[in-house]
Amino acid sequence: RFHSQGYQEGFAEGSRAGVAQGRRVGALHGARVGAEMGCYLGFALTWHCLLRKCTDEKSSKKIKAVDSLIGVIQKFPYEDPTYDKLQEDLEKIRGKFKQVCSLLNIPSDFRIGTDRSSLTF
């Protein structure tokens, strides 16, 4: 009887603690993904504005790639936590970002460091 009662109480307490921990981990992961996507979008919008003034053929290719990156980011379903292709779409966005960086001759090593206060590319 004591064993059964202890098991039930332990199971209930473990379930409560697991839910709280899951929420914390989910919020942290969501914040990281949001910061990364926000950085990519800000980067792309800035380059879109800078390249808009150029009229040569190379710039038009760069603009198309930047516009494509902006479109992919804007279509990303931020509001749906149960989205089943989340990781696939994140990888596509990261790949598109690397492609744009390559076209612009910019290093693409995105890092958010806790020891630094700035983002680096």
MDTraj code that builds the backbone (N, CA, C; nanometers):
import mdtraj as md
import numpy as np

residues = "ARG PHE HIS SER GLN GLY TYR GLN GLU GLY PHE ALA GLU GLY SER ARG ALA GLY VAL ALA GLN GLY ARG ARG VAL GLY ALA LEU HIS GLY ALA ARG VAL GLY ALA GLU MET GLY CYS TYR LEU GLY PHE ALA LEU THR TRP HIS CYS LEU LEU ARG LYS CYS THR ASP GLU LYS SER SER LYS LYS ILE LYS ALA VAL ASP SER LEU ILE GLY VAL ILE GLN LYS PHE PRO TYR GLU ASP PRO THR TYR ASP LYS LEU GLN GLU ASP LEU GLU LYS ILE ARG GLY LYS PHE LYS GLN VAL CYS SER LEU LEU ASN ILE PRO SER ASP PHE ARG ILE GLY THR ASP ARG SER SER LEU THR PHE".split()
xyz = np.array([
    [0.0826, -0.1190, 0.0000],
    [0.0000, 0.0000, 0.0000],
    [0.0870, 0.1252, 0.0000],
    [0.1913, 0.1304, 0.0872],
    [0.2782, 0.2470, 0.0931],
    [0.3560, 0.2641, -0.0378],
    [0.3961, 0.1524, -0.0920],
    [0.4676, 0.1568, -0.2187],
    [0.3788, 0.2159, -0.3278],
    [0.2568, 0.1713, -0.3355],
    [0.1627, 0.2198, -0.4360],
    [0.1327, 0.3681, -0.4155],
    [0.1111, 0.4090, -0.2923],
    [0.0809, 0.5486, -0.2616],
    [0.2025, 0.6370, -0.2952],
    [0.3218, 0.5928, -0.2586],
    [0.4436, 0.6682, -0.2894],
    [0.4657, 0.6807, -0.4391],
    [0.4374, 0.5727, -0.5112],
    [0.4510, 0.5753, -0.6568],
    [0.3565, 0.6785, -0.7164],
    [0.2315, 0.6791, -0.6728],
    [0.1313, 0.7726, -0.7262],
    [0.1708, 0.9175, -0.6982],
    [0.2158, 0.9441, -0.5753],
    [0.2556, 1.0807, -0.5398],
    [0.3798, 1.1220, -0.6194],
    [0.4750, 1.0326, -0.6332],
    [0.5955, 1.0615, -0.7092],
    [0.5674, 1.0836, -0.8569],
    [0.4771, 1.0036, -0.9092],
    [0.4400, 1.0181, -1.0503],
    [0.3730, 1.1524, -1.0740],
    [0.2829, 1.1926, -0.9856],
    [0.2139, 1.3211, -0.9999],
    [0.3127, 1.4374, -0.9891],
    [0.4042, 1.4302, -0.8936],
    [0.5035, 1.5370, -0.8768],
    [0.5976, 1.5422, -0.9969],
    [0.6392, 1.4273, -1.0469],
    [0.7257, 1.4221, -1.1640],
    [0.6579, 1.4783, -1.2877],
    [0.5295, 1.4513, -1.3005],
    [0.4553, 1.5052, -1.4152],
    [0.4504, 1.6569, -1.4097],
    [0.4244, 1.7139, -1.2928],
    [0.4199, 1.8604, -1.2787],
    [0.5569, 1.9212, -1.3085],
    [0.6606, 1.8614, -1.2545],
    [0.7956, 1.9137, -1.2776],
    [0.8347, 1.9005, -1.4243],
    [0.7953, 1.7922, -1.4896],
    [0.8272, 1.7716, -1.6306],
    [0.7604, 1.8737, -1.7205],
    [0.6364, 1.9082, -1.6901],
    [0.5644, 2.0074, -1.7697],
    [0.6313, 2.1438, -1.7552],
    [0.6684, 2.1803, -1.6326],
    [0.7337, 2.3095, -1.6101],
    [0.8679, 2.3149, -1.6820],
    [0.9441, 2.2082, -1.6726],
    [1.0736, 2.2050, -1.7400],
    [1.0557, 2.2087, -1.8912],
    [0.9578, 2.1382, -1.9424],
    [0.9294, 2.1395, -2.0861],
    [0.8931, 2.2779, -2.1362],
    [0.8169, 2.3515, -2.0581],
    [0.7818, 2.4889, -2.0969],
    [0.9052, 2.5777, -2.1018],
    [0.9926, 2.5643, -2.0027],
    [1.1143, 2.6457, -2.0004],
    [1.2027, 2.6142, -2.1207],
    [1.2221, 2.4870, -2.1487],
    [1.3062, 2.4476, -2.2616],
    [1.2440, 2.4941, -2.3928],
    [1.1134, 2.4801, -2.4067],
    [1.0442, 2.5245, -2.5279],
    [1.0540, 2.6747, -2.5481],
    [1.0382, 2.7505, -2.4407],
    [1.0484, 2.8962, -2.4507],
    [1.1903, 2.9380, -2.4898],
    [1.2893, 2.8722, -2.4323],
    [1.4285, 2.9041, -2.4644],
    [1.4596, 2.8713, -2.6106],
    [1.4176, 2.7536, -2.6567],
    [1.4419, 2.7150, -2.7954],
    [1.3671, 2.8089, -2.8908],
    [1.2446, 2.8419, -2.8574],
    [1.1670, 2.9341, -2.9407],
    [1.2312, 3.0717, -2.9496],
    [1.2862, 3.1184, -2.8390],
    [1.3535, 3.2484, -2.8395],
    [1.4783, 3.2449, -2.9278],
    [1.5507, 3.1347, -2.9228],
    [1.6706, 3.1226, -3.0069],
    [1.6342, 3.1218, -3.1554],
    [1.5323, 3.0447, -3.1896],
    [1.4892, 3.0384, -3.3298],
    [1.4379, 3.1744, -3.3742],
    [1.3612, 3.2403, -3.2893],
    [1.3092, 3.3728, -3.3223],
    [1.4202, 3.4751, -3.3429],
    [1.5208, 3.4719, -3.2573],
    [1.6340, 3.5639, -3.2718],
    [1.7097, 3.5373, -3.4013],
    [1.7292, 3.4105, -3.4325],
    [1.7997, 3.3745, -3.5554],
    [1.7219, 3.4200, -3.6782],
    [1.5914, 3.3915, -3.6819],
    [1.5105, 3.4301, -3.7975],
    [1.4999, 3.5822, -3.8077],
    [1.4894, 3.6494, -3.6947],
    [1.4839, 3.7956, -3.6954],
    [1.6121, 3.8564, -3.7496],
    [1.7227, 3.7966, -3.7131],
    [1.8516, 3.8435, -3.7634],
    [1.8607, 3.8228, -3.9145],
    [1.8190, 3.7065, -3.9614],
    [1.8205, 3.6795, -4.1055],
    [1.7310, 3.7783, -4.1799],
    [1.6132, 3.8038, -4.1255],
    [1.5209, 3.8950, -4.1930],
    [1.5759, 4.0371, -4.1950],
    [1.6298, 4.0825, -4.0826],
    [1.6901, 4.2163, -4.0799],
    [1.8053, 4.2290, -4.1779],
    [1.8883, 4.1255, -4.1839],
    [1.9993, 4.1209, -4.2783],
    [1.9471, 4.1321, -4.4216],
    [1.8472, 4.0515, -4.4542],
    [1.7939, 4.0487, -4.5907],
    [1.7269, 4.1812, -4.6277],
    [1.6504, 4.2381, -4.5371],
    [1.5843, 4.3658, -4.5665],
    [1.6859, 4.4780, -4.5860],
    [1.7908, 4.4765, -4.5065],
    [1.8950, 4.5778, -4.5213],
    [1.9633, 4.5665, -4.6569],
    [1.9997, 4.4443, -4.6945],
    [2.0653, 4.4253, -4.8244],
    [1.9696, 4.4547, -4.9400],
    [1.8433, 4.4263, -4.9202],
    [1.7457, 4.4584, -5.0251],
    [1.7455, 4.6094, -5.0506],
    [1.7452, 4.6875, -4.9436],
    [1.7472, 4.8334, -4.9584],
    [1.8775, 4.8819, -5.0218],
    [1.9892, 4.8215, -4.9839],
    [2.1183, 4.8624, -5.0393],
    [2.1314, 4.8267, -5.1876],
    [2.0830, 4.7092, -5.2252],
    [2.0972, 4.6629, -5.3637],
    [1.9942, 4.7238, -5.4580],
    [1.8892, 4.7763, -5.4039],
    [1.7807, 4.8325, -5.4840],
    [1.8311, 4.9460, -5.5736],
    [1.9343, 5.0152, -5.5293],
    [1.9883, 5.1294, -5.6044],
    [2.0777, 5.0856, -5.7202],
    [2.1242, 4.9608, -5.7191],
    [2.2134, 4.9111, -5.8251],
    [2.1302, 4.8588, -5.9420],
    [2.1831, 4.8770, -6.0627],
    [2.1064, 4.8359, -6.1809],
    [2.1783, 4.7341, -6.2682],
    [2.2974, 4.6911, -6.2297],
    [2.3703, 4.5963, -6.3144],
    [2.3136, 4.4546, -6.2995],
    [2.3572, 4.3661, -6.3890],
    [2.3035, 4.2297, -6.3934],
    [2.3398, 4.1490, -6.2691],
    [2.4608, 4.1662, -6.2179],
    [2.5010, 4.0941, -6.0969],
    [2.4133, 4.1324, -5.9788],
    [2.3813, 4.2590, -5.9701],
    [2.2965, 4.3051, -5.8599],
    [2.1551, 4.2488, -5.8708],
    [2.1050, 4.2322, -5.9912],
    [1.9692, 4.1776, -6.0058],
    [1.9637, 4.0326, -5.9570],
    [2.0705, 3.9570, -5.9795],
    [2.0769, 3.8194, -5.9289],
    [2.0808, 3.8193, -5.7763],
    [2.1563, 3.9122, -5.7201],
    [2.1642, 3.9237, -5.5738],
    [2.0293, 3.9644, -5.5153],
    [1.9632, 4.0574, -5.5823],
    [1.8317, 4.1030, -5.5347],
    [1.7314, 3.9879, -5.5366],
    [1.7342, 3.9077, -5.6421],
    [1.6427, 3.7927, -5.6499],
    [1.6679, 3.6951, -5.5357],
    [1.7946, 3.6695, -5.5043],
    [1.8275, 3.5787, -5.3951],
    [1.7835, 3.6365, -5.2606],
    [1.8056, 3.7663, -5.2412],
    [1.7637, 3.8319, -5.1164],
    [1.6120, 3.8298, -5.1054],
    [1.5423, 3.8593, -5.2140],
    [1.3955, 3.8544, -5.2133],
    [1.3443, 3.7146, -5.1826],
    [1.4122, 3.6147, -5.2358],
    [1.3744, 3.4761, -5.2088],
    [1.3906, 3.4442, -5.0602],
    [1.5003, 3.4895, -5.0011],
    [1.5220, 3.4692, -4.8572],
    [1.4133, 3.5380, -4.7759],
    [1.3802, 3.6598, -4.8113],
    [1.2744, 3.7330, -4.7406],
    [1.1421, 3.6578, -4.7515],
    [1.1104, 3.6085, -4.8702],
    [0.9856, 3.5353, -4.8902],
    [0.9777, 3.4088, -4.8069],
    [1.0863, 3.3334, -4.8018],
    [1.0882, 3.2088, -4.7245],
    [1.0712, 3.2386, -4.5760],
    [1.1369, 3.3427, -4.5284],
    [1.1260, 3.3787, -4.3864],
    [0.9843, 3.4241, -4.3537],
    [0.9249, 3.5029, -4.4409],
    [0.7907, 3.5540, -4.4147],
    [0.6844, 3.4447, -4.4207],
    [0.7094, 3.3371, -4.4947],
    [0.6137, 3.2266, -4.5022],
    [0.6273, 3.1293, -4.3856],
    [0.7327, 3.1427, -4.3080],
    [0.7572, 3.0517, -4.1959],
    [0.6450, 3.0642, -4.0932],
    [0.5844, 2.9517, -4.0510],
    [0.4692, 2.9567, -3.9588],
    [0.5126, 2.9741, -3.8121],
    [0.5396, 3.0972, -3.7725],
    [0.5857, 3.1255, -3.6365],
    [0.4820, 3.0925, -3.5297],
    [0.3566, 3.1022, -3.5644],
    [0.2484, 3.0859, -3.4667],
    [0.2068, 2.9421, -3.4423],
    [0.2605, 2.8478, -3.5174],
    [0.2175, 2.7086, -3.5057],
    [0.3261, 2.6234, -3.4396],
    [0.3150, 2.5987, -3.3094],
    [0.4182, 2.5196, -3.2410],
    [0.4151, 2.3715, -3.2769],
    [0.3095, 2.3255, -3.3416],
    [0.2989, 2.1842, -3.3782],
    [0.3350, 2.1603, -3.5243],
    [0.3919, 2.2587, -3.5903],
    [0.4282, 2.2486, -3.7316],
    [0.5280, 2.1349, -3.7484],
    [0.4927, 2.0364, -3.8307],
    [0.5725, 1.9140, -3.8403],
    [0.6989, 1.9285, -3.9258],
    [0.7077, 2.0306, -4.0085],
    [0.8260, 2.0493, -4.0927],
    [0.9122, 2.1655, -4.0431],
    [0.9064, 2.1928, -3.9151],
    [0.9787, 2.3048, -3.8572],
    [1.1288, 2.2945, -3.8841],
    [1.1891, 2.1826, -3.8512],
    [1.3337, 2.1667, -3.8686],
    [1.3732, 2.1716, -4.0161],
    [1.2921, 2.1126, -4.1015],
    [1.3214, 2.1157, -4.2456],
    [1.3220, 2.2592, -4.2977],
    [1.2202, 2.3363, -4.2590],
    [1.2109, 2.4741, -4.3057],
    [1.3223, 2.5609, -4.2475],
    [1.3595, 2.5360, -4.1223],
    [1.4717, 2.6096, -4.0638],
    [1.5995, 2.5834, -4.1421],
    [1.6215, 2.4590, -4.1800],
    [1.7409, 2.4257, -4.2580],
    [1.7371, 2.4893, -4.3961],
    [1.6195, 2.4968, -4.4575],
    [1.6065, 2.5624, -4.5877],
    [1.6397, 2.7114, -4.5764],
    [1.5913, 2.7744, -4.4702],
    [1.6186, 2.9167, -4.4492],
    [1.7675, 2.9384, -4.4250],
    [1.8269, 2.8532, -4.3437],
    [1.9707, 2.8648, -4.3179],
    [2.0509, 2.8457, -4.4471],
    [2.0089, 2.7515, -4.5287],
    [2.0763, 2.7286, -4.6567],
    [2.0623, 2.8474, -4.7501],
    [1.9433, 2.9041, -4.7557],
    [1.9197, 3.0209, -4.8400],
    [2.0019, 3.1396, -4.7900],
    [2.0119, 3.1542, -4.6582],
    [2.0938, 3.2605, -4.6010],
    [2.2405, 3.2436, -4.6417],
    [2.2900, 3.1215, -4.6358],
    [2.4291, 3.0957, -4.6756],
    [2.4502, 3.1252, -4.8242],
    [2.3498, 3.0940, -4.9041],
    [2.3586, 3.1222, -5.0472],
    [2.3676, 3.2727, -5.0713],
    [2.2834, 3.3484, -5.0025],
    [2.2849, 3.4938, -5.0176],
    [2.4190, 3.5502, -4.9708],
    [2.4678, 3.5016, -4.8587],
    [2.5980, 3.5479, -4.8088],
    [2.7085, 3.5180, -4.9090],
    [2.7014, 3.4030, -4.9724],
    [2.8011, 3.3663, -5.0723],
    [2.7966, 3.4625, -5.1911],
    [2.6761, 3.4954, -5.2365],
    [2.6621, 3.5897, -5.3475],
    [2.7145, 3.7283, -5.3108],
    [2.7001, 3.7649, -5.1845],
    [2.7425, 3.8975, -5.1394],
    [2.8870, 3.8995, -5.0889],
    [2.9535, 3.7830, -5.0920],
    [3.0903, 3.7696, -5.0416],
    [3.1019, 3.8093, -4.8941],
    [3.0072, 3.7570, -4.8157],
    [3.0040, 3.7839, -4.6718],
    [3.0129, 3.6496, -4.5999],
    [3.0971, 3.6374, -4.4957],
    [3.1005, 3.5112, -4.4202],
    [2.9655, 3.4860, -4.3527],
    [2.9217, 3.3607, -4.3513],
    [2.7868, 3.3296, -4.3037],
    [2.7842, 3.2574, -4.1696],
    [2.8866, 3.2697, -4.0892],
    [2.8876, 3.1968, -3.9620],
    [2.8088, 3.2719, -3.8563],
    [2.6780, 3.2462, -3.8556],
    [2.5862, 3.3099, -3.7616],
    [2.6091, 3.2540, -3.6222],
    [2.6319, 3.3423, -3.5270],
    [2.6479, 3.3007, -3.3877],
    [2.5816, 3.4032, -3.2985],
    [2.5145, 3.3532, -3.1976],
    [2.4684, 3.4396, -3.0902],
    [2.5448, 3.3946, -2.9682],
    [2.6384, 3.4738, -2.9252],
    [2.7194, 3.4352, -2.8108],
    [2.6655, 3.4937, -2.6824],
    [2.6629, 3.4130, -2.5790],
    [2.6195, 3.4644, -2.4495],
    [2.7314, 3.5468, -2.3864],
    [2.8557, 3.5219, -2.4282],
    [2.9669, 3.5977, -2.3738],
    [2.9863, 3.7304, -2.4471],
    [2.9200, 3.7477, -2.5604],
    [2.9291, 3.8720, -2.6363],
    [2.7929, 3.9382, -2.6391],
    [2.7940, 4.0671, -2.6641],
    [2.6682, 4.1387, -2.6720],
    [2.6242, 4.1649, -2.8143],
    [2.6975, 4.1122, -2.9131],
    [2.6622, 4.1414, -3.0513],
    [2.6557, 4.0143, -3.1347],
    [2.5896, 4.0247, -3.2472],
    [2.5816, 3.9172, -3.3432],
    [2.6995, 3.9311, -3.4382],
    [2.7514, 3.8192, -3.4854],
    [2.8620, 3.8262, -3.5804],
    [2.8283, 3.7483, -3.7052],
    [2.8797, 3.7964, -3.8168],
    [2.8619, 3.7273, -3.9447],
    [2.9979, 3.6982, -4.0004],
])
top = md.Topology()
chain = top.add_chain()
for i, resn in enumerate(residues, 1):
    res = top.add_residue(resn, chain, resSeq=i)
    for name in ("N", "CA", "C"):
        top.add_atom(name, md.element.get_by_symbol(name[0]), res)
traj = md.Trajectory(xyz[None], top)
